[in-house]
Amino acid sequence: MTESGSLLSKISSPQDIKNMSTGELKRLAAEIRSYMIQSVSETGGHLAPNLGVVELTIALHRVLDSPRDRIVWDVGHQSYTHKMICGRLGDFCTLRQPGGMSGFPKMSESPHDVFETGHSSTSIAGALGMAVARDIRGEDGEVVAVIGDGALTAGLAYEGLNNAGHFGTKMIVVLNDNSMSISPNVGAMSGYLSRLRSDPTYNRLKEDVNNLIDRLPSIGRTMAGSVRRVKGSLKYLLLPGMIFEELGITYLGPVDGHDIPATIEVLERARRIPGPVLVHAMTIKGKGYEPAEKRPDKFHGVGSFDLETGDGRGSSSTPSYTEVFSDALVRLAEMDDRVVAITAAMPDGTGTDEMSRRFPDRFFDVGIAEPGAVTFAAGLATRGMRPVVAIYSTFLQRGYDGIIHDVANQRLPVIFAVDRAGVVGADGDTHQGAFDVAYLRHVPRVTVAAPRNESQLGDLMYSALRWGGPVAIRYPRGSGPGVTFDGEFEFIERGTAELLRRGGDAAVLAFGHPVAEAERAAAVLSEEGREVGVVDARFAKPLDEELILRMAREVPLLVTVEEGAVSGGFGSAVLELLHSSLPAREIPEVVVLGLPDRFIPHGDQSAQRTEFGLDAEGIARTIRDRLGDASSHTAD
Ligand SMILES: Cc1ncc(C[n+]2csc(CCOP(=O)(O)OP(=O)(O)O)c2C)c(N)n1
């Protein structure tokens, strides 16, 4: 807990910092930083992004009157100081714990959280909507979007800026520029921002240059037009932020976002300017904790760690699915020089980083631009490349139209490596990989597959390159049952399931990760005298219709299991098949296990699997409940 007598312990709302002196605000920043480092070392969380915005957040709450003035945090992973200042200091030790405080803004936690985020680059458009609503309703109050330079790589951010400049609505965009996304930021805009950052004379010169250029003489009427053009070009050369200014957005900065008085001053100036304003704040990701400053990528999001060394605690010895994917990708790239890999700002998270080292010319980080990644892959595929697009299930939601319009409709052989499919744990509702099967399964020509173990992930990737057409392979966060790759890829026929165990009392049709749980459940039930078949479905599309219909004819109970939304998922596909292929009286009882039709909050990954009945015990319980008393059943 915070020390009693500290400034931080006395803060219960932003009002409490209004009368603090500059010295006190600086002390407060130091206290927040030290408490944050200590507390996150126990709970885990987005440490580096939060350490970078301590002073910026204090300055914002000093200048603004939240919640009347609305602050929209882009991604929301940097909102810890805001949460502490806005009355949630006491809950901070429960950060990201089951039932505890969320790591992202949540309206249910506080009236100061005015917009929920988790996916990046929504803040400008969201804040613009609030500002326009304010004007229509004749209300007052500032609206401020705080967005990182990484988040500014997404098209959605530019759509917001484009409309803000066009509408001329009064709002403030604070660009928190630390030159990092999770990894070093990429793209031409990032290059432009670093040029603004690296030339300190820009800031000082702005007024002088403007005056000077405006005072340049224009001689005669014919010269006037060209002089205006020359003046315009000079401004481009000499003035910072002209890109924004040309869009109709006043640019202020760059300001050192760790300098509280300077940041307060520039924010106060921004308030006085009519129309949209962009405040360019420079910050250091991980500021104040040496291991995080040195490796801001590693400390972007962390589990619990040792304070002294910064080393993580409790890492698994079994390779994660992501690591297995990474190895398989490099092997396939070695075998086939048409294979290229694409990530949307997550080389480490998706395991495409190894590809970037081994085949730098065949690796592309397109920034936080999932729709762009999908369409870019489509373009590559039209010219004979075999793109592998590695994106988390939750973020691929952004690529939905490109998958339909650019990839599937054109029959292009793009492989989607859908990582973090299923429940993800501490990131919670905005990040759950719940919807991919449902948003992919109905797209014509798309193959949707899931491995039951690590080795099969490699086999599916290898086979996908041979099937052609669009293929999505989904796999969960963390490690699998530990079936390591034996060195040789095995070809899997598209749309074939595998019968792993026979049994006449019931059959479990499992898709992906839950297959191992189904096998365990069947083993337990066998000891109790019930013989339950287990099918590794491998595909949600196309289904192995023959095998599934055979099982449906042989057993009185079918249980489908998947770690995805039940609405529109694998179980739904099985039900559709049964109802379109069998007379009603021949359809056995079917139970569909999966994720319920609601947003699933943050929690422990394995506890949530248990909660939704997707582990061995849950599957066995479902079968026992449906079959009733064991004594009325005989073994197969
Ligand atoms: C649509 C989407 N894609 C990917 C991510 C994963 N992600 C979370 S934060 C982040 C980097 C954000 O960088 P920046 O906006 O500069 O903020 P910083 O962490 O540097 O403060 C990424 C890629 C996401 N949240 N949303």
The ligand as a MOL file (V3000), in Angstrom:
LIG
                    3D

  0  0  0     0  0            999 V3000
M  V30 BEGIN CTAB
M  V30 COUNTS 26 27 0 0 0
M  V30 BEGIN ATOM
M  V30 1 C -6.4300 -2.9310 -32.9910 0
M  V30 2 C -5.2920 -3.2560 -32.0650 0
M  V30 3 N -4.2140 -3.8960 -32.5390 0
M  V30 4 C -3.1940 -4.2100 -31.7190 0
M  V30 5 C -3.2380 -3.8720 -30.4000 0
M  V30 6 C -2.1190 -4.2990 -29.4670 0
M  V30 7 N -1.4410 -3.1120 -28.9160 0 CHG=1
M  V30 8 C -1.7030 -2.6640 -27.6870 0
M  V30 9 S -0.8430 -1.3140 -27.3090 0
M  V30 10 C -0.0360 -1.3480 -28.7750 0
M  V30 11 C 1.0060 -0.3250 -29.0790 0
M  V30 12 C 0.4940 1.0440 -28.8390 0
M  V30 13 O 1.5190 1.9670 -29.0260 0
M  V30 14 P 1.2590 3.4620 -28.6320 0
M  V30 15 O -0.0920 3.8750 -29.0870 0
M  V30 16 O 2.3950 4.2590 -29.1270 0
M  V30 17 O 1.2160 3.4490 -27.0590 0
M  V30 18 P 2.4130 3.1660 -26.0340 0
M  V30 19 O 2.2140 1.7680 -25.5570 0
M  V30 20 O 3.7110 3.3520 -26.7450 0
M  V30 21 O 2.2060 4.1500 -24.9580 0
M  V30 22 C -0.4730 -2.4120 -29.5560 0
M  V30 23 C 0.0490 -2.7450 -30.8940 0
M  V30 24 C -4.3950 -3.2190 -29.9370 0
M  V30 25 N -4.5550 -2.8910 -28.6460 0
M  V30 26 N -5.3850 -2.9120 -30.7810 0
M  V30 END ATOM
M  V30 BEGIN BOND
M  V30 1 1 1 2
M  V30 2 1 2 3
M  V30 3 2 2 26
M  V30 4 2 3 4
M  V30 5 1 4 5
M  V30 6 1 5 6
M  V30 7 2 5 24
M  V30 8 1 6 7
M  V30 9 2 7 8
M  V30 10 1 7 22
M  V30 11 1 8 9
M  V30 12 1 9 10
M  V30 13 1 10 11
M  V30 14 2 10 22
M  V30 15 1 11 12
M  V30 16 1 12 13
M  V30 17 1 13 14
M  V30 18 2 14 15
M  V30 19 1 14 16
M  V30 20 1 14 17
M  V30 21 1 17 18
M  V30 22 2 18 19
M  V30 23 1 18 20
M  V30 24 1 18 21
M  V30 25 1 22 23
M  V30 26 1 24 25
M  V30 27 1 24 26
M  V30 END BOND
M  V30 END CTAB
M  END
